[in-house]
């Protein structure tokens, strides 16, 4: 598997303010989110979004 995860640091900065979280925490979540997509997870439906958030939180706790 060869792939890229593209992240807009400006969007991460904006989102960290909107969600009232630290920049590095938001960046880490976005990186995990991108990697989950590479692993085949999707976030189009409410159920998929819930699963994605649970997986993000799981891996955030491991860091």
LORO-108326 format. One record per atom (N, C-alpha, C, CB): residue number from 0; atom name; residue in one letter; x, y, z. Coordinates in steps of 0.2 Angstrom, whole numbers. Glycine has a CB too. Layout:
<vogu seq="NUM" atom="CA" type="A" xx="X" yy="Y" zz="Z"/>
...
***
This chain:
<vogu seq="0" atom="N" type="X" xx="4" yy="-6" zz="0"/>
<vogu seq="0" atom="CA" type="X" xx="0" yy="0" zz="0"/>
<vogu seq="0" atom="C" type="X" xx="4" yy="6" zz="0"/>
<vogu seq="0" atom="CB" type="X" xx="-5" yy="0" zz="6"/>
<vogu seq="1" atom="N" type="X" xx="4" yy="10" zz="-5"/>
<vogu seq="1" atom="CA" type="X" xx="7" yy="17" zz="-5"/>
<vogu seq="1" atom="C" type="X" xx="2" yy="22" zz="-6"/>
<vogu seq="1" atom="CB" type="X" xx="12" yy="17" zz="-11"/>
<vogu seq="2" atom="N" type="X" xx="2" yy="27" zz="-1"/>
<vogu seq="2" atom="CA" type="X" xx="-3" yy="32" zz="-1"/>
<vogu seq="2" atom="C" type="X" xx="-1" yy="38" zz="2"/>
<vogu seq="2" atom="CB" type="X" xx="-10" yy="29" zz="2"/>
<vogu seq="3" atom="N" type="X" xx="-5" yy="43" zz="2"/>
<vogu seq="3" atom="CA" type="X" xx="-3" yy="50" zz="5"/>
<vogu seq="3" atom="C" type="X" xx="-9" yy="52" zz="9"/>
<vogu seq="3" atom="CB" type="X" xx="-1" yy="55" zz="0"/>
<vogu seq="4" atom="N" type="X" xx="-8" yy="55" zz="15"/>
<vogu seq="4" atom="CA" type="X" xx="-13" yy="58" zz="19"/>
<vogu seq="4" atom="C" type="X" xx="-11" yy="66" zz="18"/>
<vogu seq="4" atom="CB" type="X" xx="-13" yy="56" zz="26"/>
<vogu seq="5" atom="N" type="X" xx="-15" yy="70" zz="15"/>
<vogu seq="5" atom="CA" type="X" xx="-14" yy="77" zz="15"/>
<vogu seq="5" atom="C" type="X" xx="-18" yy="81" zz="20"/>
<vogu seq="5" atom="CB" type="X" xx="-17" yy="79" zz="8"/>
<vogu seq="6" atom="N" type="X" xx="-15" yy="85" zz="24"/>
<vogu seq="6" atom="CA" type="X" xx="-18" yy="88" zz="29"/>
<vogu seq="6" atom="C" type="X" xx="-17" yy="96" zz="28"/>
<vogu seq="6" atom="CB" type="X" xx="-15" yy="86" zz="36"/>
<vogu seq="7" atom="N" type="X" xx="-22" yy="100" zz="29"/>
<vogu seq="7" atom="CA" type="X" xx="-22" yy="107" zz="29"/>
<vogu seq="7" atom="C" type="X" xx="-21" yy="109" zz="36"/>
<vogu seq="7" atom="CB" type="X" xx="-29" yy="110" zz="26"/>
<vogu seq="8" atom="N" type="X" xx="-15" yy="112" zz="37"/>
<vogu seq="8" atom="CA" type="X" xx="-14" yy="114" zz="44"/>
<vogu seq="8" atom="C" type="X" xx="-18" yy="120" zz="46"/>
<vogu seq="8" atom="CB" type="X" xx="-6" yy="116" zz="45"/>
<vogu seq="9" atom="N" type="X" xx="-20" yy="124" zz="41"/>
<vogu seq="9" atom="CA" type="X" xx="-24" yy="130" zz="42"/>
<vogu seq="9" atom="C" type="X" xx="-31" yy="128" zz="44"/>
<vogu seq="9" atom="CB" type="X" xx="-25" yy="134" zz="36"/>
<vogu seq="10" atom="N" type="X" xx="-34" yy="122" zz="41"/>
<vogu seq="10" atom="CA" type="X" xx="-40" yy="120" zz="43"/>
<vogu seq="10" atom="C" type="X" xx="-39" yy="117" zz="50"/>
<vogu seq="10" atom="CB" type="X" xx="-42" yy="114" zz="38"/>
<vogu seq="11" atom="N" type="X" xx="-34" yy="113" zz="52"/>
<vogu seq="11" atom="CA" type="X" xx="-33" yy="111" zz="59"/>
<vogu seq="11" atom="C" type="X" xx="-33" yy="116" zz="64"/>
<vogu seq="11" atom="CB" type="X" xx="-26" yy="107" zz="59"/>
<vogu seq="12" atom="N" type="X" xx="-30" yy="122" zz="62"/>
<vogu seq="12" atom="CA" type="X" xx="-29" yy="128" zz="67"/>
<vogu seq="12" atom="C" type="X" xx="-37" yy="130" zz="68"/>
<vogu seq="12" atom="CB" type="X" xx="-25" yy="133" zz="64"/>
<vogu seq="13" atom="N" type="X" xx="-40" yy="131" zz="63"/>
<vogu seq="13" atom="CA" type="X" xx="-47" yy="133" zz="63"/>
<vogu seq="13" atom="C" type="X" xx="-51" yy="129" zz="67"/>
<vogu seq="13" atom="CB" type="X" xx="-50" yy="134" zz="56"/>
<vogu seq="14" atom="N" type="X" xx="-51" yy="122" zz="66"/>
<vogu seq="14" atom="CA" type="X" xx="-55" yy="117" zz="69"/>
<vogu seq="14" atom="C" type="X" xx="-53" yy="117" zz="77"/>
<vogu seq="14" atom="CB" type="X" xx="-54" yy="110" zz="66"/>
<vogu seq="15" atom="N" type="X" xx="-47" yy="118" zz="78"/>
<vogu seq="15" atom="CA" type="X" xx="-45" yy="117" zz="85"/>
<vogu seq="15" atom="C" type="X" xx="-48" yy="123" zz="89"/>
<vogu seq="15" atom="CB" type="X" xx="-37" yy="118" zz="86"/>
<vogu seq="16" atom="N" type="X" xx="-49" yy="129" zz="86"/>
<vogu seq="16" atom="CA" type="X" xx="-53" yy="134" zz="89"/>
<vogu seq="16" atom="C" type="X" xx="-60" yy="133" zz="90"/>
<vogu seq="16" atom="CB" type="X" xx="-51" yy="141" zz="85"/>
<vogu seq="17" atom="N" type="X" xx="-63" yy="130" zz="84"/>
<vogu seq="17" atom="CA" type="X" xx="-70" yy="129" zz="84"/>
<vogu seq="17" atom="C" type="X" xx="-72" yy="124" zz="90"/>
<vogu seq="17" atom="CB" type="X" xx="-72" yy="126" zz="77"/>
<vogu seq="18" atom="N" type="X" xx="-68" yy="118" zz="90"/>
<vogu seq="18" atom="CA" type="X" xx="-69" yy="113" zz="95"/>
<vogu seq="18" atom="C" type="X" xx="-66" yy="114" zz="101"/>
<vogu seq="18" atom="CB" type="X" xx="-67" yy="106" zz="92"/>
<vogu seq="19" atom="N" type="X" xx="-62" yy="120" zz="102"/>
<vogu seq="19" atom="CA" type="X" xx="-59" yy="121" zz="109"/>
<vogu seq="19" atom="C" type="X" xx="-55" yy="116" zz="111"/>
<vogu seq="19" atom="CB" type="X" xx="-65" yy="123" zz="114"/>
<vogu seq="20" atom="N" type="X" xx="-50" yy="114" zz="107"/>
<vogu seq="20" atom="CA" type="X" xx="-45" yy="109" zz="108"/>
<vogu seq="20" atom="C" type="X" xx="-38" yy="112" zz="107"/>
<vogu seq="20" atom="CB" type="X" xx="-47" yy="102" zz="105"/>
<vogu seq="21" atom="N" type="X" xx="-33" yy="109" zz="109"/>
<vogu seq="21" atom="CA" type="X" xx="-26" yy="111" zz="108"/>
<vogu seq="21" atom="C" type="X" xx="-25" yy="109" zz="100"/>
<vogu seq="21" atom="CB" type="X" xx="-21" yy="107" zz="113"/>
<vogu seq="22" atom="N" type="X" xx="-21" yy="113" zz="97"/>
<vogu seq="22" atom="CA" type="X" xx="-19" yy="112" zz="90"/>
<vogu seq="22" atom="C" type="X" xx="-16" yy="105" zz="89"/>
<vogu seq="22" atom="CB" type="X" xx="-14" yy="117" zz="88"/>
<vogu seq="23" atom="N" type="X" xx="-11" yy="103" zz="93"/>
<vogu seq="23" atom="CA" type="X" xx="-8" yy="96" zz="92"/>
<vogu seq="23" atom="C" type="X" xx="-13" yy="91" zz="93"/>
<vogu seq="23" atom="CB" type="X" xx="-2" yy="96" zz="97"/>
<vogu seq="24" atom="N" type="X" xx="-18" yy="91" zz="98"/>
<vogu seq="24" atom="CA" type="X" xx="-23" yy="86" zz="99"/>
<vogu seq="24" atom="C" type="X" xx="-27" yy="86" zz="93"/>
<vogu seq="24" atom="CB" type="X" xx="-27" yy="88" zz="105"/>
<vogu seq="25" atom="N" type="X" xx="-29" yy="91" zz="90"/>
<vogu seq="25" atom="CA" type="X" xx="-33" yy="91" zz="84"/>
<vogu seq="25" atom="C" type="X" xx="-29" yy="88" zz="78"/>
<vogu seq="25" atom="CB" type="X" xx="-35" yy="98" zz="82"/>
<vogu seq="26" atom="N" type="X" xx="-23" yy="90" zz="77"/>
<vogu seq="26" atom="CA" type="X" xx="-18" yy="88" zz="72"/>
<vogu seq="26" atom="C" type="X" xx="-18" yy="80" zz="73"/>
<vogu seq="26" atom="CB" type="X" xx="-11" yy="91" zz="72"/>
<vogu seq="27" atom="N" type="X" xx="-17" yy="78" zz="79"/>
<vogu seq="27" atom="CA" type="X" xx="-16" yy="70" zz="80"/>
<vogu seq="27" atom="C" type="X" xx="-22" yy="67" zz="78"/>
<vogu seq="27" atom="CB" type="X" xx="-14" yy="69" zz="87"/>
<vogu seq="28" atom="N" type="X" xx="-28" yy="70" zz="80"/>
<vogu seq="28" atom="CA" type="X" xx="-35" yy="67" zz="78"/>
<vogu seq="28" atom="C" type="X" xx="-35" yy="66" zz="70"/>
<vogu seq="28" atom="CB" type="X" xx="-40" yy="71" zz="81"/>
<vogu seq="29" atom="N" type="X" xx="-33" yy="72" zz="67"/>
<vogu seq="29" atom="CA" type="X" xx="-34" yy="72" zz="59"/>
<vogu seq="29" atom="C" type="X" xx="-29" yy="67" zz="56"/>
<vogu seq="29" atom="CB" type="X" xx="-33" yy="79" zz="57"/>
<vogu seq="30" atom="N" type="X" xx="-23" yy="66" zz="59"/>
<vogu seq="30" atom="CA" type="X" xx="-19" yy="61" zz="56"/>
<vogu seq="30" atom="C" type="X" xx="-22" yy="54" zz="57"/>
<vogu seq="30" atom="CB" type="X" xx="-12" yy="61" zz="60"/>
<vogu seq="31" atom="N" type="X" xx="-24" yy="53" zz="63"/>
<vogu seq="31" atom="CA" type="X" xx="-27" yy="46" zz="64"/>
<vogu seq="31" atom="C" type="X" xx="-33" yy="45" zz="60"/>
<vogu seq="31" atom="CB" type="X" xx="-30" yy="45" zz="72"/>
<vogu seq="32" atom="N" type="X" xx="-37" yy="50" zz="59"/>
<vogu seq="32" atom="CA" type="X" xx="-43" yy="50" zz="54"/>
<vogu seq="32" atom="C" type="X" xx="-41" yy="48" zz="47"/>
<vogu seq="32" atom="CB" type="X" xx="-47" yy="57" zz="54"/>
<vogu seq="33" atom="N" type="X" xx="-36" yy="51" zz="45"/>
<vogu seq="33" atom="CA" type="X" xx="-33" yy="50" zz="38"/>
<vogu seq="33" atom="C" type="X" xx="-31" yy="43" zz="38"/>
<vogu seq="33" atom="CB" type="X" xx="-28" yy="54" zz="36"/>
<vogu seq="34" atom="N" type="X" xx="-27" yy="40" zz="43"/>
<vogu seq="34" atom="CA" type="X" xx="-25" yy="33" zz="43"/>
<vogu seq="34" atom="C" type="X" xx="-30" yy="28" zz="43"/>
<vogu seq="34" atom="CB" type="X" xx="-20" yy="32" zz="48"/>
<vogu seq="35" atom="N" type="X" xx="-36" yy="30" zz="47"/>
<vogu seq="35" atom="CA" type="X" xx="-41" yy="25" zz="47"/>
<vogu seq="35" atom="C" type="X" xx="-45" yy="25" zz="40"/>
<vogu seq="35" atom="CB" type="X" xx="-47" yy="28" zz="52"/>
<vogu seq="36" atom="N" type="X" xx="-45" yy="30" zz="36"/>
<vogu seq="36" atom="CA" type="X" xx="-48" yy="30" zz="29"/>
<vogu seq="36" atom="C" type="X" xx="-43" yy="25" zz="25"/>
<vogu seq="36" atom="CB" type="X" xx="-48" yy="37" zz="26"/>
<vogu seq="37" atom="N" type="X" xx="-37" yy="26" zz="26"/>
<vogu seq="37" atom="CA" type="X" xx="-32" yy="21" zz="22"/>
<vogu seq="37" atom="C" type="X" xx="-33" yy="14" zz="24"/>
<vogu seq="37" atom="CB" type="X" xx="-25" yy="23" zz="23"/>
<vogu seq="38" atom="N" type="X" xx="-36" yy="13" zz="30"/>
<vogu seq="38" atom="CA" type="X" xx="-37" yy="6" zz="32"/>
<vogu seq="38" atom="C" type="X" xx="-44" yy="4" zz="30"/>
<vogu seq="38" atom="CB" type="X" xx="-36" yy="6" zz="40"/>
<vogu seq="39" atom="N" type="X" xx="-48" yy="8" zz="27"/>
<vogu seq="39" atom="CA" type="X" xx="-54" yy="6" zz="24"/>
<vogu seq="39" atom="C" type="X" xx="-60" yy="9" zz="28"/>
<vogu seq="39" atom="CB" type="X" xx="-54" yy="-1" zz="24"/>
<vogu seq="40" atom="N" type="X" xx="-59" yy="12" zz="33"/>
<vogu seq="40" atom="CA" type="X" xx="-65" yy="15" zz="37"/>
<vogu seq="40" atom="C" type="X" xx="-68" yy="21" zz="33"/>
<vogu seq="40" atom="CB" type="X" xx="-63" yy="17" zz="44"/>
<vogu seq="41" atom="N" type="X" xx="-74" yy="22" zz="33"/>
<vogu seq="41" atom="CA" type="X" xx="-78" yy="27" zz="30"/>
<vogu seq="41" atom="C" type="X" xx="-82" yy="31" zz="35"/>
<vogu seq="41" atom="CB" type="X" xx="-83" yy="24" zz="24"/>
<vogu seq="42" atom="N" type="X" xx="-84" yy="37" zz="33"/>
<vogu seq="42" atom="CA" type="X" xx="-88" yy="41" zz="37"/>
<vogu seq="42" atom="C" type="X" xx="-93" yy="45" zz="34"/>
<vogu seq="42" atom="CB" type="X" xx="-83" yy="46" zz="41"/>
<vogu seq="43" atom="N" type="X" xx="-97" yy="42" zz="29"/>
<vogu seq="43" atom="CA" type="X" xx="-102" yy="45" zz="26"/>
<vogu seq="43" atom="C" type="X" xx="-109" yy="44" zz="29"/>
<vogu seq="43" atom="CB" type="X" xx="-103" yy="41" zz="19"/>
<vogu seq="44" atom="N" type="X" xx="-110" yy="39" zz="33"/>
<vogu seq="44" atom="CA" type="X" xx="-116" yy="38" zz="36"/>
<vogu seq="44" atom="C" type="X" xx="-115" yy="40" zz="44"/>
<vogu seq="44" atom="CB" type="X" xx="-119" yy="31" zz="35"/>
<vogu seq="45" atom="N" type="X" xx="-121" yy="40" zz="47"/>
<vogu seq="45" atom="CA" type="X" xx="-120" yy="42" zz="55"/>
<vogu seq="45" atom="C" type="X" xx="-117" yy="36" zz="58"/>
<vogu seq="45" atom="CB" type="X" xx="-127" yy="43" zz="58"/>
<vogu seq="46" atom="N" type="X" xx="-119" yy="30" zz="56"/>
<vogu seq="46" atom="CA" type="X" xx="-115" yy="24" zz="60"/>
<vogu seq="46" atom="C" type="X" xx="-108" yy="24" zz="58"/>
<vogu seq="46" atom="CB" type="X" xx="-119" yy="18" zz="57"/>
<vogu seq="47" atom="N" type="X" xx="-106" yy="25" zz="52"/>
<vogu seq="47" atom="CA" type="X" xx="-99" yy="25" zz="50"/>
<vogu seq="47" atom="C" type="X" xx="-95" yy="31" zz="54"/>
<vogu seq="47" atom="CB" type="X" xx="-98" yy="26" zz="42"/>
<vogu seq="48" atom="N" type="X" xx="-98" yy="37" zz="55"/>
<vogu seq="48" atom="CA" type="X" xx="-95" yy="42" zz="58"/>
<vogu seq="48" atom="C" type="X" xx="-94" yy="40" zz="66"/>
<vogu seq="48" atom="CB" type="X" xx="-100" yy="48" zz="58"/>
<vogu seq="49" atom="N" type="X" xx="-99" yy="37" zz="68"/>
<vogu seq="49" atom="CA" type="X" xx="-99" yy="35" zz="75"/>
<vogu seq="49" atom="C" type="X" xx="-93" yy="30" zz="76"/>
<vogu seq="49" atom="CB" type="X" xx="-105" yy="31" zz="78"/>
<vogu seq="50" atom="N" type="X" xx="-92" yy="25" zz="72"/>
<vogu seq="50" atom="CA" type="X" xx="-87" yy="20" zz="72"/>
<vogu seq="50" atom="C" type="X" xx="-80" yy="24" zz="71"/>
<vogu seq="50" atom="CB" type="X" xx="-88" yy="15" zz="66"/>
<vogu seq="51" atom="N" type="X" xx="-80" yy="28" zz="66"/>
<vogu seq="51" atom="CA" type="X" xx="-74" yy="32" zz="65"/>
<vogu seq="51" atom="C" type="X" xx="-72" yy="36" zz="72"/>
<vogu seq="51" atom="CB" type="X" xx="-75" yy="37" zz="59"/>
<vogu seq="52" atom="N" type="X" xx="-76" yy="39" zz="75"/>
<vogu seq="52" atom="CA" type="X" xx="-75" yy="43" zz="81"/>
<vogu seq="52" atom="C" type="X" xx="-72" yy="38" zz="86"/>
<vogu seq="52" atom="CB" type="X" xx="-81" yy="47" zz="83"/>
<vogu seq="53" atom="N" type="X" xx="-76" yy="32" zz="87"/>
<vogu seq="53" atom="CA" type="X" xx="-74" yy="28" zz="92"/>
<vogu seq="53" atom="C" type="X" xx="-66" yy="25" zz="91"/>
<vogu seq="53" atom="CB" type="X" xx="-78" yy="22" zz="92"/>
<vogu seq="54" atom="N" type="X" xx="-65" yy="24" zz="85"/>
<vogu seq="54" atom="CA" type="X" xx="-58" yy="22" zz="83"/>
<vogu seq="54" atom="C" type="X" xx="-53" yy="27" zz="84"/>
<vogu seq="54" atom="CB" type="X" xx="-58" yy="19" zz="75"/>
<vogu seq="55" atom="N" type="X" xx="-55" yy="33" zz="82"/>
<vogu seq="55" atom="CA" type="X" xx="-50" yy="39" zz="84"/>
<vogu seq="55" atom="C" type="X" xx="-49" yy="40" zz="91"/>
<vogu seq="55" atom="CB" type="X" xx="-54" yy="46" zz="81"/>
<vogu seq="56" atom="N" type="X" xx="-54" yy="39" zz="95"/>
<vogu seq="56" atom="CA" type="X" xx="-53" yy="40" zz="102"/>
<vogu seq="56" atom="C" type="X" xx="-49" yy="34" zz="105"/>
<vogu seq="56" atom="CB" type="X" xx="-60" yy="40" zz="106"/>
<vogu seq="57" atom="N" type="X" xx="-50" yy="28" zz="102"/>
<vogu seq="57" atom="CA" type="X" xx="-46" yy="22" zz="105"/>
<vogu seq="57" atom="C" type="X" xx="-39" yy="24" zz="103"/>
<vogu seq="57" atom="CB" type="X" xx="-48" yy="16" zz="101"/>
<vogu seq="58" atom="N" type="X" xx="-37" yy="26" zz="97"/>
<vogu seq="58" atom="CA" type="X" xx="-30" yy="27" zz="96"/>
<vogu seq="58" atom="C" type="X" xx="-27" yy="33" zz="99"/>
<vogu seq="58" atom="CB" type="X" xx="-29" yy="27" zz="88"/>
<vogu seq="59" atom="N" type="X" xx="-31" yy="38" zz="100"/>
<vogu seq="59" atom="CA" type="X" xx="-29" yy="44" zz="104"/>
<vogu seq="59" atom="C" type="X" xx="-27" yy="42" zz="111"/>
<vogu seq="59" atom="CB" type="X" xx="-34" yy="49" zz="104"/>
<vogu seq="60" atom="N" type="X" xx="-30" yy="38" zz="114"/>
<vogu seq="60" atom="CA" type="X" xx="-29" yy="35" zz="121"/>
<vogu seq="60" atom="C" type="X" xx="-22" yy="31" zz="121"/>
<vogu seq="60" atom="CB" type="X" xx="-34" yy="31" zz="124"/>
<vogu seq="61" atom="N" type="X" xx="-20" yy="29" zz="115"/>
<vogu seq="61" atom="CA" type="X" xx="-14" yy="24" zz="115"/>
<vogu seq="61" atom="C" type="X" xx="-8" yy="29" zz="115"/>
<vogu seq="61" atom="CB" type="X" xx="-14" yy="20" zz="109"/>
<vogu seq="62" atom="N" type="X" xx="-9" yy="35" zz="113"/>
<vogu seq="62" atom="CA" type="X" xx="-3" yy="40" zz="112"/>
<vogu seq="62" atom="C" type="X" xx="-1" yy="43" zz="119"/>
<vogu seq="62" atom="CB" type="X" xx="-5" yy="45" zz="107"/>
***
